[in-house]
Amino acid sequence: MPPSSLPSGDFLVTNAVGILTGLPGVAARTSGAIRVIAGKIAEIGALSPRSGEKIVDASGCVVTPGLINTHHHLFQSVLKAIPEGLNEALARWLRLVPYSYWHRLDEEAMRLAATIGLAELALSGATTVADHHYIYSPHYDFDPNEILFEVAEKFGLRFVLARGGATKGRNFDDGRSIPLPTEPVAQMLKAVEAAAKRWHDPAPDAMRRVVMALTTPTFSLEEAELKEIAAGARAMGLRLHSHLSENMDYVDYTLGRYGKRPVHWLAGHDWLGPDVWFAHLVECDPSEVALLAETGTGMAHCPQANARLGSGIAPADVLFKAGGAVSLAVDGAAANEAADMISALYSAFSLHRAGKGVSAVAAEEVLSWATAGGARVLGMEAIGTIEPGKAADLALFDLSHPRYLGQHDRLVGPVISGGAAFLKASFVAGRPVVEEGRIPWLDMEQLAADAVRVTARIAAAA
């Protein structure tokens, strides 16, 4: 396939229906053209093309910041719709799907899974992806980190590796699953340090980041190890991430062992703060939400996966209204079968309203979770909004599909209408990623054929 014909670095985006900026309040919407110089937003407004300036025609499109996915498990992109796990809640699903299939992933499957997942995300407007990879087996003859960074670089996406791991295994209702690999704390910290030295860039507009990310602080290590992990990560200048309170299993565990709910328990172990964010947080009571807001601890809201697994709806709206850090995420594809940001946006918009009433969330607020909120929890201040000085991470959503026709408020179509997005273009630091709904270098027919073949091989190994 030919390379993108879109300009790179310097150009003017013109003729858009409007702009959703990711900013709060009346600044959430604006109009006019966007001038990009050296990969950054230079001006917004009633701008005329300069002599020789390259033009990106956004006619019929709404422009948004590039969407930021703050929690994923890319390896699960070849574990979608596994029959035995489709109708199971979280604990049994974990045992029957990722914990029963992880050892069947070889290098080809891992690279294919990353490609499928990042293609799905890129085509839905994502420009930054945080992947929580928590399987590091001594039996693997490949390095998952290397594959993930290589594939992300090929797409041209910003990529955050949330390097997971566990020092102890988790017991389920029977012993048929293959236990996840474990490692001593010292070995885990050493591995994270090696990854950080190779890939971590602390710059606010970094293309590559590394984060310390336990699989869970509850089930994956001993209580005494929590402070050691937190101190080690902070000494390296790394943020902290993990799963927390995805369902009542987490709450029952910490109440039973420590007499505290999960957020309050972690407050005593240095695992709260503006450099920490947790995926899910479905089961948080008002006191926990208040503590998250007070400490600046972030949420990666995964509405679609939480609904698919029957876990519930996280209090993302309440945390957001309290001034807390709320971001949006798709979670692993094996837990929702549609790991794209447009589905996540629509799920967040519709589920909160279904459960709590129409005043729970507004479309602009949900969009801000997926943009400015994502930048906040990742500590990447140079992205997430459309305003002068920010990186030109942009998504141009085409509104010509019948789904959007007839809408009086056209700008919110990508949030409130669901379905598959048609992305006219996207850019990361002014460099094109998607053009006319396609990734120019990616052979989709070959990707589909490879997916069928590798998925069949994984299934046959069962």
N, C-alpha and C positions, 0 to 999 in steps of 0.2 A: 504494500500500500504506500501511496505517496506521503511525504511529510505534510504537516499542517501548512495551509496557505495563509493562516492568520499572521499578523505582524507580531513582533516580540520586542519587549522593552519599552519602546516609545510609540504611542498611538493615541487616538481620540475615539472614545466610545460615544456614538451619537444616536439620536432618534429613538431612544428608549421610551416606552410607555411611562416608565417611572423608575425610581430607585428606592429600594428598601435598604437602609443604611446599617441596620443592626444596632443603632443608637436608641436610647430611651426617649419616651415622650414625643413631643412634636417633631423632634429631630429624626424620628424613625423613618420618615418619608422625605424625599426630595425629588427634584427633577433636573433636567438639563443634560449636559455632556460631562464626560469624565476624561480628563487629560492624564495620561500616564507617561512619566518620564523616568527612564532608568529603572523600570520595574516598580515605581512607587506612584501613588496618586498625588498629582501635583495641584490640580484644580478641579472644581465641580461647579457647574452652572451654565449660564448662557454663553457658551464658548463657540467661537468660529474656528474652523480649521486653519492652521498656519500653512504657509507655503511648504509644500512637499510633505506635510504631515500625513502619516498613514491613518486610515479610517477603519474602524470596526462598526459596521452598521447594525444597530440593535433594534431596528424597526420591529414592532410587534412583540418586544421582549420586556420583561422586568429584570432589572439588574440587582443582584444581591451580593453581599460578601460571599466568598467561597465558604461552603459549609464545613464545619469542623466536627468530626466524629471522635468523641473522647473515650470510647471503650469498645473494643472489638476483640474477636478471636479469629483471625484470618484462617488458621488451620482448619476451622470447621466448615469452610466453604465447599469441601468435598464430603461433608457429613450431613447434608440437608435431608430432611424428610425420611429419616431412618424409621421404618414402620414400628418397631418395638418401642420407640420413644415418643411417638406422635401424641399420644393421649396420656402422658404421665406428667406428674408434677415434678418440681425441681430435683429433689434428691434421687428419685428413681430415674429421672431423665439423665442426670449426671452419670449414674452407674451404667445405664443401658446404652448411652451414646458416647460422649467424649471419653469416659473412663473405660469403655469397652473397645474403643476403636483407635485410640491414640497410637498404639504400637504398630498399627498397620500402615502408617504414613511413612513412606520412604522419601527420598529427596525429590523425585519427580512429583509425587503427590503434594508435597509441601509447596513446591514452586508453583504448581498449578493452582492450589488453593489460594495462595497469595495473589495470583494473577486474576482469578475469578473474583475474589473479594474486592480488590482494588478497582477492577473494571466496573463492577456494580456500583461502587461508591463514587468513582469519578463521573460516571454517566448520570448520577443523580445530583451532581453539583458539589461533591466533596472535594476540597483542596488540601485538607489536613486530616491525617488519620493517626489515632493513638491505638496501637495494637497491644493487648495484654496477652503475651505469650508465656505460658507457664509450664511447658513440657520440655525438659532438657534431659534426655536420656543418654547415659553412657554408651548405650547400644546403637545410637544413631551414628551413621557414618557421614553426617552432614551437620552444618552449623545453622540452626534455624534463624539466628540473628542475621547472618550474612545473606541468606536468601531473602529475608524480609526487606532489608535495606536495599539490596540489589533490585528487587522488583519495584519497590517504591520509587527508586531513582529512575528506573525506566519509564514509569508513568509521569514523572516530574512532580510528584506530590510531596508535601511536607510529611515527614513520618516520625512518630514518637514511639519508640520501643519501650513498652512497660514490661520490663524483664521480671517475670514471675518466678515462682518456685515455692518449695515447701521443705520443712525439716522433718515432718512426720506425715504419715498417710491418714486418710479419712475412712472410717468404717461405715458401711452401708447396711442394707437389710439382708444381704448375703455376700458371699465372698467370690462371686463369679467374675467380677471385673478385674482387669489387670491393674494392680496398684500403680499410681502415678510415681514417677521417680522422685526421690528425696535427696537432699544434700545437707551437710552440716552448715550452720550459720556462717562460719568462717569461709567455707568454700563458696557459698552463695554470694557473700560480699565481694570476694575476690573476683568472681565471674562478672558481677555487675561493674566492678571497677575496670576490668579489662574491656568490657563493652563500652563503657563511658570514655575511656582513653581513646578508643578507636573511632567512635561515632558521635559522641555528645558535643553539641555546640550550644553554649548558654545564651547566645545572642537572641534578642527578642524576635528576630525574623529567621530563626534557624530553619534549615531544611531537615536537620537530623537532631533528635534528642534521645536521651536514655533516661528512664525512670526506674526507681526501685519499686517493685510491685509484687508483694506476696500474693499467693493464690487467694488465701483468706487469712485475716489475723486470728480468727477463731479456730478453725479446723486444721490449719496448715503448719502451726508451730507451737512451741511451748510459750506460756505467758511470759516467762523470764527473758525470752529472746526478743520481745517486741522493742524494748528500748534500745537494745544493741543494734537491731536492724535500722531503727529510725536515726540513731546517732551516726551510724556508718554511712547511711545515704546522705545525710545533711553535711557530713564532713567532706563528701565528694561533690557537694553542690547540686545534688539530685533531688527531685520531688518524690513524693510517696503516693502510691496508688494501690487499691485492692478492691475486692468485693466486700460488701457489708450489708447486712439486714435485708437480704433479697427476699426472705420469707421468715416465718416465725421460728424456723429451726435455729437461726442465729440468736434470736431473742431468748428462746428457751435455753439454749446452751450457756449463754453468759449469765442469765438469771440463776440458773441451776448451779453453776460452778462458782460464780463470783458475786452473786447478789445484785448485779447491776445490768441495765440494758446496754447493748453494744456500744453506743456512742459515749455514754458516761464511763463505761469501762475503759475505752481507749483513751479517754481524756487523761487518765492516770498513767498512761504509758507513752506519752509524747507522740501520739498518732492523730492529733488534730492540729489544724493551722492552715494558713493560706497556701502552703506548699503541699497540701494533701487533698486528694479527691477520691471519693469512693463511688463505685458503680452500684446502682440500684437504690439502696436506702428506702425500700418500700415500707418496711415496718419500723417507722420512727414515730415516737409519740411527740406531743408538743414540746416537752422539755428538751428532747433530743434535737428537734428542728431549731429551737432557740439557741442551743449550744453550737450547732453547726453554723448558724448565721453569725453568732458572736465571735467565733474563732476564724471565720472565713474559710472553713473547710468546704470543699466543693462536692457537688453531686454530678455524676454522669447518669442522667435520666434515660432509662431504656424502656420506654412505654410499650413498645410492640412485643419485645421478648417477655417482659413481665406479664403481659396479657396472655400471650401464647402458652406460657407455663402455668397460668392460673395463680400467679403470685400476688397480683393486686396492682394498685396504682400508687406510685410514690407521691409524697407530698411536695412535689417539685413546685407547684403553684404557691404553696404556703411559704416555702423556703425563699422563693424568688421575691415575694411580697415583703418578706422580712429583711430584704437586702442581701440575702445569701447568694452564693456562687452556684448557679444552675447551668449545666451544659446538657447537650443532647447526644445520644449514642444509639447505635443499632444493636450492640451486643453480637454474639456469635451467630453465624447463619444457621447453625444446627438447632438454635433455640427459637428461630422465627421464620426461617425460609425466605425472607425477603429483607436482606441486610442492606437497605439503601436509605439514604437520608430523607428522601421525599416521603417514604412510608413512615419513617420515624416522626417527621413533622406532622403528618396527618394524624397519626396515632396519638401524639401528644395533644393536639388540638381537640380531637373528637373524644378521647377517653376521659379527659379531665372534665369536659362539659357533660358527658353522659353520666358521670358519677357524682358531680358536684354542682352542676348548674352552669348556665351560659356565662356567668360572670367569673368563672374559674380562671380562664385564660383568654387572651386576645391573640389574634394571628401574629401581630407584630412582636408580642412577647415570646411566643414560641420560636419565631425566627431569630430573636435575639439569643435564646438559649443555644441555638445551633451555630451561632456566629460569635458575638461578643462574649457570651458565657463560656464557650469553648476556649477562646483565647485566654480568658481569665483563669480557668482552672489549670490550663497548661502553662501559664506564666509566659505567654508569647504576646507581649503587648503591641507588637507591630502589625498584628493581623486582627481579623474579626469584625472590622467596621469599614464602611466606605466614608473616608474623610481624608483631607489633605495630610500627607506625611505618612500614611499607612501604606503597607505593601499592597500592590495591585493584585490581590487574590480576589477574583471576580467570577461570578456565575451569571450567565445570560440565559434566562428561561424563556423559551418560545411559547407564547400564549395563543397560537393559532389552532391548537387541537380543539375539536368540538367540546371537550370537557370545559374549556375556559370561555367559549363563545357565549355571549349573552350576559356575562358578568358585569355588573355596574362598577364594582370595585375590582379592577383587573389586577392590581398589584399583589393581592394576597392569594391569587389562584394557586401557586405552587404549595402553599401551606394548607389551604382549606379544601382542596379538590381531590387530593390523593391520586392514585393511579401512577403510571409510569411517566416520569418527566421527559420532556424533549428539550435537551440542552443545546442551544444554538452554539454556545462557546463557553469555555472556562479558561481561566488564567491563574497561574501561580507566579507571583512576583513579575507579572507582565509577560510570562512565557506561556504559550498556549498548551492546553492539555486536551480539551475536547473541542471538536469542530463539527458543527451540523449533526450533532447526535452520535458522533463516532469518535473513536480514538484512532487517529490516522495510522499509526504503526501496528495496531493490533489486528490480527487476522481472526475475526470472530468465528468464522466457520471452523477453522482449525482448533480454536479454543473449545468450541462446543463438542467437536469430535473427541478431543483429548479428555474432556470432562466425562463424556459417556464411557469411554474406555477405562479410565482410571477409577471412576466410581464403581463400575462393574467389577473391576479387579479387587477393590477393597471389600465389596459385598461378598464376592466369592470366597475371600479369605475367612469369612465368618463361619 
